[in-house]
Structure formats: C-alpha cells, structure tokens
Amino acid sequence: MISRTPYRTLSGTSRLAGVMGWPVSHSKSPRLHGYWLAKYGIDGCYMPLPVEPDNFQDALKSLRNLGFSGVNVTIPQKEMAMPECDELSNRARRIGAVNTVTFAKDGRMLGDNTDGFGFIENLCQEAPNIDFASGPAVVLGAGGASRAVLIALLDEGSPEIRIANRTRKRAEDLATEINDPRINVVNWPLDPASLADAALVVNTTSLGMVGQPKLEIDLEGLPQTALVTDIVYAPLITDLLAQAKKRGNQVVDGLGMLLHQARPGFHRWFGIDPEVTPELREFVLLPD
C-alpha cells in the first residue's frame, strides 16, 4: 500500500510561471511564489529560468508556446522584454522597462512593471500613516529602480522630489526624460539643506548591499518626522537605516518591496491576490 505524503505533485493542467535572468540563482522569487502556491493549494509551479541575454527573445517566445502563464524578468533583461510585448501597461511604458510578462490566452504578450507598485505598497503596509503629499522626497540614485520610484512618488502626489546621484549628469538626464517640474537634481553627497524639510528619504542604489561599497551619507538636518527607506534588503537593516533609526527616524526595509511587487504577477498567473505577511517575510529570509 502506498502511503500518503504531504508533497504536492503537478497535474497535466498545472499553471506554470518563473523568473528569467542571467544569473538567476540569487533570486528569491521561486521561494516567494512557492510559498504562496503551497499556502493557497494551487496546482502550479514557479521556477528559476537562467537565460543568457543572447537567447532571451527566443526563450520568451518558447515559454509562451509551452503554455506558461507568464514570467518575471530581472536585470539585464527588463529593457529587452519591452519590444517583445504586444501590449504594455502605462506604468511599464513610463518606467521604460518590463518586469512582469503575462501570456494571454490569445497568444499576446502583456508587459507590466510592478516595481513602483511594490515600493508604495511596502511603505503603506509598514507605515500606514504615511502621507506622500506631506513634504519633499529625497531619492538617492538614478538607475532603473530610481525611475520606478520617482514615477510612483509623482503618482502619489509628492510635491517635490530631489534626486542625488554620484554622476550628476545621469540624474539630470533622468529628470529631463521624466519631465516633471516637481523633480529637482541636488548635489551628491547631500548637504543639510537638501534634507532640511524632507518627509521621505529613499536609497535606490546598490550602495550598502552585501558585497557593495558603503553608502556614505550624513543625515544631519533631516527632520525626525521623516521616514527613511532602502530598497536594499541584504542586509535587511542597512547602515542607512541603522543611522536613521538611531537618530529617531522611522525606517522601512526593502524586503517588502520585493514581496509586494510580486503580487500582481501572481494574481494574473494563478488567480489569487496573495497576502504579504510576517510569516512570508520570515520564510523568504530563511537560508537556502
């Protein structure tokens, strides 16, 4: 007699999704989506899909033809996915990159970018009283993540956004591309005047991440009422957050952005809008 086991098996009608990138072994997305699939008892699978950039377009089309519901796309392929999509969401078009692709039943590829959504949802969950319109935001960095954060903050009614980047021209180019009068470029490193009346400080750079140089910043002049957040989540409490917390500012780590940005894709592919819970955070942080 064959005994029952707690392990789930896939059926012939399982819904399939995954994450494409090069490399992709570091991604926490399979652990995250796997948790939700098990929690909600869904007949599906989410898998890592290491694809070299030269093979990206062919691989994306192959996944559609194999019956996948969709995929997440990571660096360096977020920009490569855009021209392959038959339809782009407004936020993907504005951000200039795609991180979530859905394969529609009629064969079309639908591209979206959920990074800004994840950023805002994380702050709203961890700081429920946040008011994005209450004062200026200071954003460190001018890369792809910065662009998603900037557009999300503009949509939330931020009255002013100050960008600081190690290479000033890159920040100026980004401000020109977005073309909103609320965006102003300030000097790097920050001077106290740039922080004096800020309501929010966001680090969108990789500085402070494990294996990366330290983020050198002085928070002198920042009001204690300001919230400080970092999209880096390894380590969970970066030097920036530790410094801000020590001086009395509320801080929000970057893990929630990763978790919340995954929700729209999971909803489209598997039919459930999943919850971001303390148990999920704990599970995702477990060592592999």
C-alpha positions in Angstrom: 0.0 0.0 0.0 1.3 3.4 -0.9 1.2 5.9 2.0 0.1 9.4 1.5 2.7 12.2 1.7 2.5 15.9 2.3 4.2 16.7 -1.0 2.4 18.3 -3.8 2.6 16.9 -7.3 1.8 18.7 -10.6 -1.1 17.7 -12.8 -1.4 17.9 -16.6 -3.2 21.2 -16.2 -0.7 22.9 -13.8 -0.2 26.6 -14.3 3.5 27.4 -14.9 5.5 30.6 -14.3 9.0 31.5 -13.5 11.7 34.2 -13.4 14.1 34.8 -16.3 17.5 36.4 -15.8 21.3 35.9 -16.1 22.2 35.0 -13.5 19.0 34.0 -11.7 20.3 31.7 -8.9 20.3 34.5 -6.4 16.6 35.3 -6.9 14.2 34.8 -4.0 11.2 34.8 -6.3 10.9 31.0 -6.6 10.9 30.8 -2.8 8.3 33.6 -2.6 5.9 32.3 -5.2 6.4 28.7 -4.0 5.2 29.8 -0.5 2.1 31.3 -2.0 1.4 28.3 -4.2 1.6 26.0 -1.2 -0.4 28.3 1.1 -3.3 28.6 -1.3 -3.2 25.0 -2.5 -2.7 26.0 -6.2 -1.9 23.4 -8.8 1.1 25.3 -10.2 4.8 25.8 -10.3 7.2 28.8 -10.3 10.8 28.1 -11.4 14.1 29.8 -12.0 14.9 30.1 -15.7 18.5 31.1 -16.3 18.6 32.5 -19.8 21.6 34.2 -21.4 20.8 37.6 -22.9 21.5 36.5 -26.5 18.9 33.8 -26.1 16.3 35.9 -24.3 13.9 36.7 -27.2 13.7 33.1 -28.4 13.3 31.8 -24.8 10.5 34.2 -24.1 8.5 33.1 -27.2 9.2 29.4 -26.3 7.7 29.8 -22.9 4.6 31.2 -24.4 4.4 28.3 -26.8 5.0 25.8 -24.0 1.9 27.1 -22.2 3.4 29.2 -19.4 1.1 31.7 -17.8 3.8 34.3 -17.5 7.3 35.2 -16.2 9.1 37.7 -14.2 12.1 39.4 -15.9 15.2 40.5 -14.0 18.3 42.5 -14.9 19.7 42.7 -17.5 16.6 41.7 -19.5 13.9 44.2 -18.2 14.6 46.5 -21.1 14.9 43.6 -23.6 11.4 42.5 -22.8 9.7 45.7 -23.9 9.8 45.3 -27.7 8.7 41.7 -27.4 5.4 42.6 -25.7 2.3 43.1 -27.8 0.8 45.4 -25.1 2.4 47.5 -22.4 0.8 48.9 -19.2 1.0 52.6 -18.8 3.5 52.3 -15.9 5.8 49.9 -17.9 5.8 52.4 -20.7 6.6 55.3 -18.4 9.3 53.4 -16.5 10.8 52.1 -19.7 11.2 48.5 -18.5 9.2 45.3 -18.0 9.5 43.0 -15.0 6.2 41.1 -15.4 5.1 39.3 -18.6 1.7 37.6 -18.9 0.9 35.3 -21.8 -2.7 35.9 -22.7 -4.9 33.1 -24.0 -5.0 34.7 -27.4 -1.2 34.5 -27.6 -0.4 38.1 -26.9 2.4 39.0 -24.5 1.4 41.7 -22.0 4.2 43.6 -20.3 3.9 45.4 -16.9 6.3 46.9 -14.4 5.3 46.4 -10.7 8.4 47.8 -9.0 6.8 51.2 -8.2 3.6 49.3 -7.0 5.8 47.2 -4.7 7.6 50.3 -3.4 4.4 52.1 -2.5 2.6 49.1 -1.1 5.6 48.3 1.2 5.6 51.8 2.7 1.8 51.8 3.1 1.9 48.5 4.9 4.8 49.3 7.2 4.0 53.0 7.8 0.1 53.1 7.5 0.0 56.8 8.3 2.4 57.9 5.5 1.3 60.9 3.5 3.3 61.2 0.3 2.0 64.7 -0.3 3.2 66.0 3.1 6.6 67.1 2.0 9.6 66.7 -0.3 11.1 63.3 -1.0 14.9 62.8 -1.4 15.8 59.9 -3.8 19.4 58.6 -4.0 20.3 57.1 -7.3 19.3 57.5 -10.9 19.1 53.9 -12.3 16.1 51.8 -13.3 14.9 51.3 -9.7 15.1 55.1 -9.2 12.9 55.7 -12.2 10.2 53.4 -11.0 10.3 55.0 -7.5 10.2 58.5 -9.0 7.1 57.8 -11.1 5.4 56.1 -8.2 6.0 59.0 -5.9 4.8 61.5 -8.5 1.6 59.5 -8.9 1.1 59.5 -5.2 1.2 63.4 -5.1 4.7 64.1 -3.9 5.1 67.9 -4.0 8.8 67.8 -4.8 11.4 65.1 -5.4 15.1 65.8 -5.1 17.4 63.4 -6.9 21.0 62.9 -5.9 23.4 60.6 -7.9 27.1 60.1 -7.9 27.2 61.0 -11.5 25.1 64.2 -11.6 24.6 64.1 -15.4 22.8 60.8 -15.1 20.4 62.3 -12.6 19.9 65.3 -14.9 19.2 63.1 -17.8 16.6 61.1 -15.8 14.9 64.3 -14.7 14.8 65.6 -18.3 13.3 62.3 -19.5 10.5 62.2 -16.9 9.9 65.9 -17.5 8.0 66.8 -14.4 8.7 70.2 -12.7 8.5 68.6 -9.3 11.8 66.9 -9.9 15.0 68.7 -8.9 18.6 67.5 -9.1 20.7 68.1 -6.0 24.4 67.6 -5.2 26.0 64.3 -4.1 26.9 63.9 -1.3 23.8 65.5 0.2 24.2 68.8 2.0 22.0 69.5 5.1 19.8 72.0 3.1 18.7 69.2 0.8 17.3 67.3 3.8 16.1 70.2 5.9 12.3 69.8 5.2 12.2 66.3 3.7 9.4 63.9 4.6 10.9 60.9 2.9 14.4 59.6 2.0 14.8 56.7 -0.3 18.0 54.8 -1.3 17.6 53.2 -4.7 21.3 52.5 -5.3 23.1 49.2 -4.5 25.4 51.0 -2.1 25.2 49.4 1.3 24.2 46.0 -0.1 26.3 42.9 0.8 29.4 42.9 -1.4 28.9 46.6 -2.4 30.6 49.8 -1.2 29.1 51.5 1.8 26.7 54.3 1.3 28.4 57.4 2.7 25.7 59.8 3.9 25.2 62.3 6.7 21.6 62.7 7.8 22.3 66.0 9.6 19.4 68.4 9.0 16.8 65.6 8.3 13.7 66.2 10.4 13.0 63.3 12.9 9.5 63.2 11.4 10.9 62.0 8.1 10.7 58.3 7.0 13.8 56.6 5.7 13.7 53.6 3.5 16.1 51.5 1.5 15.3 49.2 -1.4 18.3 47.0 -0.4 17.3 44.0 1.7 20.6 42.2 2.1 21.4 43.2 4.8 17.9 43.8 6.0 19.0 46.8 8.1 21.5 48.7 6.1 23.9 51.3 7.5 21.5 54.0 6.2 18.6 52.5 8.2 20.6 51.9 11.3 21.8 55.6 11.2 18.3 56.9 10.7 16.8 54.7 13.4 19.5 55.8 15.9 18.6 59.4 15.4 14.9 58.7 15.9 13.5 58.4 12.3 11.0 55.8 11.3 12.6 53.3 8.9 11.2 50.7 6.4 13.5 48.0 5.0 13.4 46.9 1.4 12.2 43.3 1.7 8.5 44.3 1.5 9.1 46.0 -1.9 10.3 42.6 -3.3 7.3 40.8 -1.8 4.6 43.3 -2.9 5.9 43.7 -6.4 5.3 40.0 -6.9 1.6 40.2 -6.1 0.2 41.5 -9.5 2.0 38.8 -11.4 0.9 36.0 -9.1 -2.7 37.3 -9.3 -2.6 37.2 -13.1 -1.0 33.8 -13.5 -2.6 31.9 -10.6 -5.9 33.8 -9.9 -5.3 34.9 -6.3 -4.1 38.2 -4.9 -1.8 36.9 -2.2 -1.1 38.4 1.2 2.3 39.7 2.4 2.5 38.5 6.0 5.1 38.4 8.7 5.3 34.6 8.1 6.1 35.2 4.5 8.9 37.6 5.3 10.4 35.1 7.8 10.2 32.3 5.2 11.8 34.3 2.4 14.7 35.3 4.7 15.5 31.7 5.6 18.8 30.5 4.2 18.6 28.2 1.1 
